[in-house]
């Protein structure tokens, strides 16, 4: 994998110059998205039709907060969690990509399965399932929490007598792609081709570099779990988590259940507006190894919805799956 494209950077483009007025900032924002954002064509967005609507609104704004609000509304038409507007007084965020989906996660139910004597190693919360001690459970709530081989060694060692592991990344909003690839490497014996990436090369909506392959390097994590693993995900499994789930489709003993992930297959860059506000947007797009974009999310192998109040239906399904699997050596 090419690490440099995944690092957030701040870019002030000298070729995009607009007046520091309400109208000038709206025009600048529209132009930056038009030329730099990588999903306009893929999402079928009528971006040209958006500009006159928000220019008209800009002409009547009374203060900076009102200007921020209408510019945030303009960005929200993209339905992209990687697109944000930053000012000294607020940060915009889109919720349209998950609002209409089942929540599929209730943290208050977890003690039923892992008790209160669980352990934590490098952001990995783990224990054996109560009443099903042949099944391990790992909860990883953020890919911003780093872990190392020694952390993973102790986790896997604790599960050495287990038949399978449940790996819960529901409501994990992402973080470091390095951690995502490292965690995926834990479940892959060999270096595995998992997809491709492209970056924007020009202002045209279809101007992209050639596809470059992405791999999970088996040596990213020398500690291995090569028995069954059931990955739990939901719509709020976003960004680096979305990428992780996509990678896990190519792990030999993995089954993915729950809900469709939230997407976020575009890596972000940041640009400065005339008034000093920053806009973050997706400028690099990723696909699976069949060239299918993962921007809109990854479907589970088995869709399971959390409907009960007294149990976690998705964990219950994972327990049943592992119970029925005969591990392959």
C-alpha positions as CSV (number, residue, x, y, z in Angstrom):
1,X,0.0,0.0,0.0
2,X,1.1,3.6,-0.6
3,X,1.2,5.3,2.7
4,X,1.7,8.9,1.6
5,X,-1.8,9.2,0.0
6,X,-3.5,8.5,3.3
7,X,-2.0,11.3,5.3
8,X,-4.3,14.3,5.8
9,X,-2.7,17.5,4.4
10,X,-3.7,21.1,4.2
11,X,-3.6,22.7,0.8
12,X,-4.0,26.3,-0.2
13,X,-4.5,26.3,-4.0
14,X,-3.0,29.4,-5.7
15,X,-5.1,28.8,-8.8
16,X,-8.4,29.2,-6.9
17,X,-8.7,32.9,-5.9
18,X,-12.0,34.5,-4.8
19,X,-13.0,37.6,-2.9
20,X,-13.5,37.3,0.9
21,X,-17.2,38.0,0.7
22,X,-20.2,35.8,1.4
23,X,-20.6,35.2,-2.3
24,X,-16.9,34.8,-2.9
25,X,-16.6,32.1,-0.2
26,X,-19.5,30.2,-1.5
27,X,-18.1,30.3,-5.0
28,X,-14.7,29.2,-3.7
29,X,-16.2,26.3,-1.8
30,X,-18.2,25.2,-4.9
31,X,-15.1,25.4,-7.1
32,X,-12.9,23.4,-4.8
33,X,-15.5,20.6,-4.6
34,X,-16.1,20.8,-8.3
35,X,-12.4,20.3,-9.2
36,X,-11.0,18.3,-6.2
37,X,-13.8,16.1,-4.9
38,X,-13.6,12.6,-6.3
39,X,-17.2,11.3,-6.1
40,X,-19.3,13.8,-8.1
41,X,-19.6,11.6,-11.1
42,X,-19.9,8.3,-9.1
43,X,-22.8,9.7,-7.0
44,X,-24.5,11.3,-10.0
45,X,-24.6,14.7,-8.3
46,X,-25.9,17.7,-10.3
47,X,-23.2,20.0,-8.8
48,X,-23.8,22.7,-11.4
49,X,-27.3,23.0,-10.2
50,X,-26.2,23.5,-6.6
51,X,-24.3,26.7,-7.2
52,X,-27.1,29.2,-8.1
53,X,-29.2,28.0,-5.1
54,X,-26.5,28.8,-2.6
55,X,-25.3,32.0,-4.3
56,X,-28.8,33.4,-3.9
57,X,-28.7,32.4,-0.2
58,X,-25.3,34.0,0.2
59,X,-26.5,37.3,-1.1
60,X,-28.9,37.7,1.9
61,X,-26.7,36.4,4.8
62,X,-26.4,38.7,7.9
63,X,-23.3,37.3,9.7
64,X,-20.6,34.6,9.6
65,X,-22.7,32.0,11.5
66,X,-25.4,32.3,8.9
67,X,-22.9,32.0,6.1
68,X,-21.4,28.9,7.8
69,X,-24.8,27.3,8.0
70,X,-25.7,27.7,4.3
71,X,-22.2,26.6,3.2
72,X,-22.6,23.5,5.5
73,X,-26.0,22.8,3.9
74,X,-24.3,23.0,0.4
75,X,-21.8,20.4,1.5
76,X,-24.4,18.2,3.0
77,X,-25.8,17.6,-0.5
78,X,-22.8,15.3,-1.0
79,X,-23.9,12.9,1.9
80,X,-20.2,12.3,2.7
81,X,-18.9,11.9,6.2
82,X,-15.4,12.9,5.0
83,X,-16.6,16.3,3.8
84,X,-16.5,18.9,6.6
85,X,-16.3,22.7,6.9
86,X,-14.1,24.0,9.8
87,X,-14.4,27.4,11.4
88,X,-13.2,28.8,14.8
89,X,-16.8,28.4,16.1
90,X,-18.2,25.3,14.4
91,X,-17.5,22.1,12.4
92,X,-20.0,20.8,9.9
93,X,-20.8,17.1,9.5
94,X,-23.2,15.1,7.3
95,X,-25.4,12.5,8.9
96,X,-27.5,11.6,5.9
97,X,-25.3,8.5,5.1
98,X,-26.5,6.7,8.3
99,X,-29.8,8.4,9.5
100,X,-32.1,6.0,7.7
101,X,-30.3,2.8,8.7
102,X,-30.9,0.6,11.8
103,X,-28.6,1.5,14.7
104,X,-27.7,-2.2,15.3
105,X,-25.6,-1.5,18.4
106,X,-26.4,-1.1,22.1
107,X,-23.4,-0.9,24.4
108,X,-25.5,-1.6,27.5
109,X,-26.0,-5.2,26.3
110,X,-22.2,-6.0,26.1
111,X,-21.9,-6.9,29.9
112,X,-24.3,-9.8,29.2
113,X,-21.6,-11.3,27.0
114,X,-18.3,-10.2,28.4
115,X,-19.2,-9.2,32.0
116,X,-17.4,-6.4,33.8
117,X,-14.0,-8.3,34.2
118,X,-13.0,-7.7,30.6
119,X,-9.5,-6.6,29.7
120,X,-8.1,-3.9,27.4
121,X,-4.9,-4.0,25.4
122,X,-4.0,-1.1,23.0
123,X,-7.6,-0.1,22.4
124,X,-8.8,-3.8,22.1
125,X,-11.4,-4.7,24.7
126,X,-11.6,-8.5,25.0
127,X,-12.8,-11.4,27.0
128,X,-14.4,-14.8,26.5
129,X,-18.1,-15.0,25.9
130,X,-19.9,-15.8,29.2
131,X,-21.5,-19.2,28.9
132,X,-19.6,-19.8,25.6
133,X,-16.0,-19.8,26.8
134,X,-14.8,-21.4,23.5
135,X,-15.6,-18.1,21.8
136,X,-13.6,-15.0,22.3
137,X,-14.8,-11.4,21.9
138,X,-12.9,-8.4,20.8
139,X,-14.4,-4.9,20.7
140,X,-12.4,-2.3,18.8
141,X,-14.2,1.1,19.0
142,X,-11.8,3.3,17.2
143,X,-9.0,2.8,14.7
144,X,-7.4,5.9,16.2
145,X,-6.4,3.7,19.1
146,X,-3.1,2.1,18.3
147,X,-2.0,-1.4,19.2
148,X,1.1,-3.4,18.7
149,X,2.2,-7.0,18.2
150,X,2.7,-7.4,21.9
151,X,-0.9,-6.3,22.6
152,X,-2.1,-8.7,20.0
153,X,0.1,-11.5,21.3
154,X,-1.6,-11.3,24.8
155,X,-5.1,-11.1,23.3
156,X,-4.6,-14.1,21.0
157,X,-2.8,-16.1,23.7
158,X,-5.8,-15.6,26.0
159,X,-8.0,-17.1,23.3
160,X,-5.7,-20.0,22.4
161,X,-8.3,-22.6,23.5
162,X,-11.1,-20.8,21.7
163,X,-12.8,-22.1,18.6
164,X,-13.5,-18.7,17.1
165,X,-13.4,-15.0,17.8
166,X,-16.1,-12.3,17.4
167,X,-14.6,-9.1,16.3
168,X,-17.0,-6.1,16.9
169,X,-16.3,-2.9,15.0
170,X,-19.9,-1.6,15.1
171,X,-20.0,2.2,15.7
172,X,-16.3,2.4,14.9
173,X,-16.1,5.7,13.0
174,X,-12.6,5.1,11.7
175,X,-9.2,6.5,12.4
176,X,-5.8,5.3,11.1
177,X,-5.7,3.2,7.9
178,X,-2.4,1.8,9.1
179,X,-4.2,0.3,12.1
180,X,-6.9,-1.0,9.8
181,X,-4.4,-2.9,7.6
182,X,-2.5,-4.1,10.7
183,X,-5.6,-5.6,12.2
184,X,-6.6,-7.2,8.9
185,X,-3.1,-8.7,8.7
186,X,-3.8,-10.5,12.0
187,X,-6.3,-12.8,10.1
188,X,-4.3,-13.3,6.9
189,X,-1.6,-15.9,6.6
190,X,-0.2,-14.5,3.3
191,X,0.1,-11.0,1.8
192,X,-3.3,-10.5,0.2
193,X,-4.5,-8.2,-2.6
194,X,-7.6,-6.4,-1.3
195,X,-8.3,-3.6,-3.7
196,X,-7.2,-0.5,-5.6
197,X,-6.9,3.2,-5.2
198,X,-6.9,6.2,-7.5
199,X,-6.4,9.9,-6.9
200,X,-7.7,13.0,-8.7
201,X,-5.3,14.3,-11.4
202,X,-7.3,17.3,-12.8
203,X,-10.4,19.4,-12.5
204,X,-12.6,17.2,-14.7
205,X,-14.9,15.0,-12.7
206,X,-13.5,11.9,-14.4
207,X,-9.8,12.8,-14.1
208,X,-8.1,10.1,-12.1
209,X,-4.8,8.3,-12.0
210,X,-4.5,4.7,-13.1
211,X,-5.6,2.1,-10.6
212,X,-2.9,1.0,-8.2
213,X,-3.2,-2.2,-6.2
214,X,-3.6,-2.3,-2.4
215,X,-2.3,-5.2,-0.3
216,X,-2.6,-6.3,3.3
217,X,1.0,-7.3,4.1
218,X,1.0,-10.4,6.2
219,X,4.1,-9.1,8.0
220,X,2.2,-6.0,9.3
221,X,1.1,-8.2,12.2
222,X,3.3,-11.3,12.9
223,X,0.8,-12.6,15.5
224,X,-1.9,-14.5,13.7
225,X,-5.4,-15.8,14.3
226,X,-6.2,-18.3,11.5
227,X,-9.3,-19.8,12.9
228,X,-12.9,-18.6,12.4
229,X,-13.6,-14.9,13.0
230,X,-17.0,-13.2,12.7
231,X,-16.8,-9.5,12.1
232,X,-19.7,-7.4,13.4
233,X,-20.4,-4.1,11.6
234,X,-23.2,-1.6,11.1
235,X,-23.8,1.6,9.2
236,X,-21.6,3.6,11.6
237,X,-18.6,1.5,10.7
238,X,-17.0,4.2,8.7
239,X,-13.9,5.3,6.9
240,X,-10.9,3.1,8.1
241,X,-13.4,0.7,9.5
242,X,-15.2,0.5,6.2
243,X,-11.8,-0.3,4.6
244,X,-11.1,-2.9,7.2
245,X,-14.4,-4.7,6.7
246,X,-13.7,-4.7,2.9
247,X,-10.3,-6.3,3.5
248,X,-11.8,-8.9,5.7
249,X,-13.9,-10.3,2.9
250,X,-10.6,-11.8,1.6
251,X,-9.6,-13.4,4.9
252,X,-10.0,-17.2,4.7
253,X,-12.0,-17.9,7.8
254,X,-13.9,-14.6,8.1
255,X,-17.7,-14.1,8.1
256,X,-19.1,-10.5,8.1
257,X,-22.5,-10.0,9.7
258,X,-24.7,-7.1,10.9
259,X,-25.5,-4.2,8.6
260,X,-24.0,-2.5,5.6
261,X,-21.0,-0.4,6.6
262,X,-21.2,3.4,6.3
263,X,-18.7,3.8,3.5
264,X,-16.1,6.5,3.4
265,X,-13.9,5.1,0.7
266,X,-12.4,8.4,-0.1
267,X,-9.3,9.7,1.6
268,X,-9.4,13.4,2.6
269,X,-7.4,16.5,1.9
270,X,-8.0,20.0,3.3
271,X,-8.2,23.3,1.5
272,X,-8.4,26.9,2.8
273,X,-11.2,29.3,1.8
274,X,-10.7,33.1,1.4
275,X,-12.0,33.8,5.0
276,X,-9.6,31.2,6.5
277,X,-12.1,28.5,7.0
278,X,-11.0,25.0,6.0
279,X,-12.9,22.5,3.9
280,X,-12.0,18.8,4.1
281,X,-13.0,16.6,1.2
282,X,-12.5,13.2,-0.4
283,X,-9.8,13.3,-3.0
284,X,-8.7,9.6,-3.3
285,X,-11.1,6.8,-4.0
286,X,-10.7,3.2,-3.1
287,X,-12.3,0.0,-4.6
288,X,-12.3,-3.7,-3.7
289,X,-10.2,-6.0,-5.9
290,X,-13.1,-6.4,-8.3
291,X,-12.9,-2.6,-9.0
292,X,-16.1,-2.0,-7.1
293,X,-16.1,1.3,-5.2
294,X,-16.4,1.0,-1.4
295,X,-17.5,4.7,-1.0
296,X,-21.2,3.7,-0.3
297,X,-20.4,0.9,2.1
298,X,-19.7,-2.8,2.2
299,X,-22.5,-5.4,2.4
300,X,-22.3,-8.1,5.1
301,X,-22.2,-11.7,4.2
302,X,-25.3,-12.1,6.4
303,X,-27.6,-9.2,7.3
304,X,-28.7,-9.3,10.9
305,X,-30.7,-6.5,12.7
306,X,-30.7,-5.8,16.4
307,X,-34.4,-6.0,17.4
308,X,-34.3,-7.3,21.0
309,X,-34.1,-5.2,24.1
310,X,-32.7,-8.0,26.4
311,X,-30.0,-9.5,24.1
312,X,-27.8,-8.6,21.2
313,X,-29.2,-10.4,18.2
314,X,-26.0,-9.8,16.2
315,X,-23.7,-11.3,18.8
316,X,-26.2,-14.2,19.3
317,X,-26.0,-14.9,15.5
318,X,-22.2,-14.8,15.6
319,X,-22.1,-17.3,18.5
320,X,-24.3,-19.6,16.4
321,X,-22.1,-19.3,13.4
322,X,-18.9,-20.1,15.3
323,X,-20.6,-23.0,17.1
324,X,-21.4,-24.6,13.8
325,X,-18.0,-24.0,12.1
326,X,-15.4,-26.8,12.1
327,X,-12.1,-24.9,12.0
328,X,-9.9,-25.6,9.0
329,X,-6.2,-26.0,9.6
